[in-house]
Amino acid sequence: MLTNAAIQLDAPAVARLVFRGFRGEADYPRMEAVLRGSRDADQINEPVTLEALTNEYAHLVNCDPYKDMVFVEAEGQVVGYARVSWRDGLDGIRLYDHYSFLLPEWRGRGIESEMLRFCEQRLQETAAHHSPGQTRLMQAFVFSGETIRRQVLESAGYTPARYFYEMLRPDLENIAEAPLPPGLEVRPARPEHYRLVWEALEEAFLDHWGNVSRGEEDYQTWLGMEQFQPELWRIAWDTATNQVAGMVLSCIFEEENARHHRRQGWLEDIGVRRPWRRRGLARALIAESLRDLKARGMTEAALGVDTENTTGALRVYEAVGFRPLHRHGIYRKPM
């Protein structure tokens, strides 16, 4: 378990600062406060709830929070934390991820560099127990507003490997008609369908850049996520084979909408399995999802996309009225 003295802070401008380890569920409310403050400062369009954190940490994969986390305390208050984990990418690359969050009033004092140093040291220790012979990369997802964190990573030798757009359709008017391809129909998602939808979604994203191997813990996490709102889903079934052909898994974050005085819906996961691609299915499901969001009182819609997506998703989203709002990036560094 990490002790308070595990990291020596080199930033003289910061006094009365303590680095410590994870203390179990008692830390969840502190993490929620840091995460919310950090995301608000960086204009990150993702919900933050205690329930979501509890669900996520109940199903961690390749991560022991008692060894793989560091907390930053100032006068007894948690002002930041970081976590590491690792995954095997489907492209044969082992990815060593790290995440860090720091309240805005504590930024720019050298704390970010110390958190990164902990993450890299811990990942190096973890990698030392793994068999050699495959490419190993340290990786961090950086939102567009995380300016200081991006600078710290670049100074440490990280370079952007891929960019992602957060896209917005600023209104839900004039939604073009886009009929389903022949032989397909949309049905309500029921509990007995959840596993089938998950498996179809995993298959649809097999050829996406940076995809990783997922298992049962990931499925259980998905079931408990705030964006798990099957009443909003649009699932297309092949009537001849009774297979899931494609889906748009929409969601509405009511609390975030209230905080930001908006009525926004998210098209969270958009996927079409290979046998049903190039037939207009994604466009049809998106159009139907937008109409449903409008019927539920939403006035705008958002989604995320890989800017170099090989299936042409970016072109489809632009064609149905979405425009880039923010550009986020994945930064990598050889292990």
N, C-alpha and C positions, 0 to 999 in steps of 0.2 A: 504494500500500500504506500502511496506517495506521502511523504512527510512534509511539514512546513518548510524544512530546510533543503528540500530536494533541488530547488533552483535558486541560484544567487542572482538577484536583480542587479543589473549593471547601470541602471538609469538613476543618477544622483538626484534628479529633480523630483523623484517620487519618494515620499517618506511614508512610514507606517504602513507599508505594503507587505502582505503575507501571501505566499503561494502554498496552497494545500491541496489535498486529495479529495476525492468524492466521499460524501457522508451518507449515501443512500437516499431514500425517498424524501428525507427532510430537505434535500437540496433542490427538489423540483420547483417549488415556488420561487426560490432565488434565481434559478435558471430561467424561469418564465419571465421574471422581471427584466433580467439582462437581455434576453432574446427580444422581448417587445421593445425595449428602449433602443437596442441596436438596430432593429429592423425599421423602426419609425425614423431614426436618424438617417438611415440609408435609403429610405423610400422603397423598401422591399415589400412587394405586394403579395405577402403570404400571411395566413392567420397564425396567431400564437395563442395557444390555450394550454392550461395545465393538463387537461385530459389528453391532448395530443402528445405532449411530452411523456406522460406516464405510459401511454400506449407504445410510443417509440422505444422507450428504454426497457420495456418488458420483453422486447423481441430483438434486441441488438444481435448483430451477426459479426463474428470475428472482432469482438470488442469486449473487454472487461473494464467497466468504468472505474473500478477501484485501482486499476493500473494505468488505464489509458485516458485519464482525464486530469486536468489541472484547473484549479479555481484561483482566482485573484480576489483577495479581500483587502479592503481599505477600512480601517477602524471598525472591523466586524461586519462590514457590508460586502456582499459579493458584487463586484463590479465587472467581472469578466470570467469566461471559462473557455476551455478548448478540449477537443476530443479527437482521438485517432481511431482508425479501423482499417481493414484491408479487404479486398475482394479480388477474385479472379475474373478478368475480362474475357468475354467470349472470343476475343481476337488473340488469346494466349498471353496477354500482358497482365502481370500482377500489379494491381493498383493499390497504393498506400495513401488513403485519404486522411485529410485533417480539416477540422472545422474550428473556427474561433469567433468569439463574440465579445465585444467590449463596449461598455457604455460610452457615449460620445464625449463626455466631459473628462474622460481618462485617456483619450487618444493622443497620439503624437508625443508621448513622453518616454518612449522606449519599451513600453509594456508589450506591444504587438510583437516586437522582435524576440522578447523573452518567451512569449507563448509559442511562437514559431520554433524557437530553439528546443523547447520541451517536446513539441510534436515530432520534430525531426529526430531527436535523440530516441524517443520512445519507438518510433517506426523503425529506426535502425536496429534497436534491440530486438524488436519483433522479427524483422527480416533475417536476423542472424540465425534464427531457429528454423528458417525455411530452406528447402532444398534449392541449390543454385541451378542455373541453366535456363532461366527464362528472363525476359525483359522485366525490369522493375522500375516503376515510376511513382514518385510522390505527387500527389494531386490535390488541388484545392479549387472549389467552385467559388467564383468571385462575382458578386452582383455589381451592377454598374455604379451604384452609389458608394461602394466600399473603396474610396480613393486611397486612404492611408494603407489599408491592408494590401491593396494591389502594389503600391510602392514598396512595401516591406518585402513582398514576395519577389518582385523583380530584382530588388537589391540582393536577395539571397540566391539568385540564379534561376528563378522560375520564368518560363516563357508561355505565352498564350498558345494553347493547342487547338482550341475550338471556341467558336462564339455561338451564342444563342440569343434569339430575339424574344422579348416579351412583346406581344402584339395586342393592339386594341382596336375594336370596332366601336367607334364613339357613339353610334346610335343603332337601334334595331328596326329602322325603317327600310322600306324597299328591299326586303329580303327576296332574292330571286328564286323562282321556282326551280327545283332540281329533283325530278322524280327518281325513285329507286330503280336500279336496273331490274330487268325481268328476272323472275325466279327468286326474288328476295322479299322479305317482309320484316317489319319492325314489331317486336313483341315486348311487353313489360318484363322487366328483370325481376325474377323471384328468387328466394333464397337457394333453391335447388339449382339455379343457374350461375351462382356467384363463382364457383370453381371453374366452370366452363368459360366464363367471361375472362377470368384471370389467366387461364391457360391460353386463350385466344389472343389476349393482349400481349402476353409474353412472346408468343410466336410472331405476332405482327411486328414486334420490335427487335427480333433476332438480328437483323442486318443493320441496325442503327449504330452509329459510331459510339464507342465507349460503353456499350451495353455489358452488363455483368451477369454472372450466374446467380440466380435467385432460387430460394427454397421455401420450406414451410414457414419459417419465421417471417419471411417477407410477406407471405400470403396473410398470416395472422395480423401483421402490422397494417396491411392494406385494409383489412376488414374493420379495423378500429380507427382509421384515419378520419379526420373531420370532413375531407372531401369525398368520403364514401357515402354517396347519396343516390342509391339505385333508383329512387323514384324519378330522378331527372335524367337517367341514362336513355340513350337511344341505341338499341342493339339490333343489328340486322342479321336475320337467320336465312340460310339457304333452305327453301321449302322442300327441295328434292332430297337433301342429305341430312337436314335438321342440324347443321353445323353453324356455329357463329362465324359469319363472314367478316363483320367489321363492327366498330362501335365508336361512339362519342360519349364519354363519361363526364357529363356536366356536373357542376356543383355551384352552390351559392353560399358565400360566407357572410351570413347576416350580421354578425358582430362587427366584422371589418367594414362592411358597407355602412353601418350606422356610425362607426368612428370616423369614417372619411366622407360622410354625407353623400353617398352615391348609391346607385342601384345597379350593381355589376354582377354578371354571371361569368363563370369560368368554364371553358371547354378543356377539361383537365387532361384527358387521355383520348387521343384520336388515333385509331389504328384500323388498318385493313389487312387481312391475311393475304398472302401472295396469290392464291388462285382467283381472288376476286378484285384484284387491282386493275387500274386503267379502264374502269367501266363507269366512273362517276359516282361510286358509292360514297366516298368520303364527302364529296360536295353535297350529296343528298342528305346525309346524316347531319352535317353541319347546318344546313338550311333548316332542317326540322328542329334541331336543337335550339337554334336562334329564335325560331318562332315560339317554341315552348318557353324559353327564358322571357321573351316579351310578354307572353300570356301570364307569366308569374309576376309581372310588374317590373322587370329589369329594363334598363334603358341603355345598357352597353354590355359588351362582352370582351373577354380577354383570353389569351392562350399563349403557350410557349412553343418555340420551334428551333431546331438546329438549323443554323443559317446555311449549312452545306448538306442538308438532308437529301439523300440520293433518290427518294421516292417522289420528289417534286412537291412536297408538302407546302413549302413556302409559297410557290406559285399559286397553289389552290387557295391558301388563306388570303393572299392578296386579291385574288379574283373574287372572293366573297366579301371583301370590304375591310379586312384587317390591315393595319399599318404598324410598322415597327415603332415601339415606344421607348424601350430600353434595350441595351445590348449587354449581356452578361458573358462571362468567359470561364473556361476551365484552364487553369494554369498547371503546368507540369514541370517536373525536374527529375532527371535520372537519379536513381538510388545510388 
